[in-house]
Amino acid sequence: MKIAMIGSGYVGLVSGACFADFGHDVVCVDKDPAKIESLLAGKMPIYEPGLEGLVASNVRAGRLSFSTDLPSSVADADAVFIAVGTPSRRGDGFADLSYVRDAAREIGESIAKRCVVVTKSTVPVGTGDEVEKIIRQTAPEAEFEVVSNPEFLREGAAIGDFKRPDRIVVGTEVEWARDYMREIYQPLFLNESPILFVSRRTSEVIKYAANAFLATKITFINEMADLCEKVGANVQDVSRGIGLDGRIGSKFLHAGPGYGGSCFPKDTLALMKTAQDHEAPLQIVEAVVRVNDLRKRAMARKVIAAMGGDVEGKRIAMLGLTFKPNTDDMRDAPAIVIAQGLIDAGAEVIAYDPEGMEAARSLMPGVIMAEGAYQALQDADCAVIVTEWDVFRALALPRVLGTMRGNTLVDLRNIYKPEQMKAAGFNYVSVGR
């Protein structure tokens, strides 16, 4: 099938490249000419393992192309995917749908044959209805169906998630649109990936409900970690003990500095606002949002406490800045709040991240960026592991101690064993142990 992917950011580019790898003819469209020029030159606008090679192979095969020309791309498409950003709106935190509405208007002006218009962006319930209305106003005679098809991609593992999904959710009750979507995802049927057909509004709720539930699991285990520290228990053993229960599951039960990234912060906030607008407040989600925001600042206080309650004039090395490993995404990363808390307390902060420092520079102007882990550790009074990149899992501990001025290491991801670190001579502090 011929597919037009409107938006060449994280979701659009990964989805477009994977659809092309399935054998479809895909054009990724973006209004930013610099981004399209970069993609045409083979340079990826994001870091995602395996993406550069996947894009290159499908471009060579003639199945994947890039363009700023939305009208011609849409006119020839059997399926038009909307994969533009829906950031939190300033002021009230609701999802900003301006990019979605703009895309819908342009699609309406360009549609030339029967096609499905698929919202891949994460959008509040009822957005599909609005998209349909906008297109219908512009193209009253057009034959189209607006379908909801949310993405469930984890940054750092997006290609695998797309090609081997737990499920494919499709929101439409129109049979010909279902047939189109079956054809688009036909290669995944060989993997026996379940496709769940529901109503459009149900599909939109599923996406938000999934992210809110995962955010709740993270927040729950973080609060359990605080309790474990007070009563002398081990949160990792608690996680294993409850995660082995099939009703709970082991994923997203790793204590840390709080969630961040492009999805959980904005999606929990948008869901919370949507529920309030419909007079069905989600008090659990509201608590999750509040507790997670407070936790990031609390992690700065945890570092200060590990230093005896005073970091004035101290040099603190932060290892890892992105909200998770294997991505360059700095959106709502805990490191931003932690670093600012330490700077506010009078510390000098120097940091290193394998992929996130370019994006971090503008978000963390008071932080010195180092060229490597050991450069960041040079003469540091304290080291803080914020993101569990593999490169930080195998640090040469004698070299770390020899490089640092102090011996305090605060491990916010629990990647080292307390007994190992104490034996090596560290004043070691972890989370919930």
ABEGO torsion letter per residue (X at the ends): XBBBBBEABAAAAAAAAAAAAAGBBBBBBBABAAAAAAAAAGBBABBBBGAAAAAAAAAAAGABBBBABAAAAAAABABBBBABBBBBBBGAGBBBAAAAAAAAAAAAAABABBBBBBBABBBBBGAAAAAAAAAAAABAABBBBBBBBBBBBBBGAAAAAAABBABBBBBBABAAAAAAAAAAAAAAAAAGBBBBBBBAAAAAAAAAAAAAAAAAAAAAAAAAAAAAAAAGBBAAAAAAAAAABAAAEABGABBBAEBBEAAAAAAAAAAAAAAAAAGBBBAAAAAAAAAAAAAAAAAAAAAAAAAGGBABGBBBBBBEABABBGBABABGBAAAAAAAAAAAAGBBBBBBBAAAAAAAAAABAABBBBABAAAAABGBABBBBABBBAAAAABBAAAAAAABABABBBBAAGABBAAAAAAAGBBBBBBGX
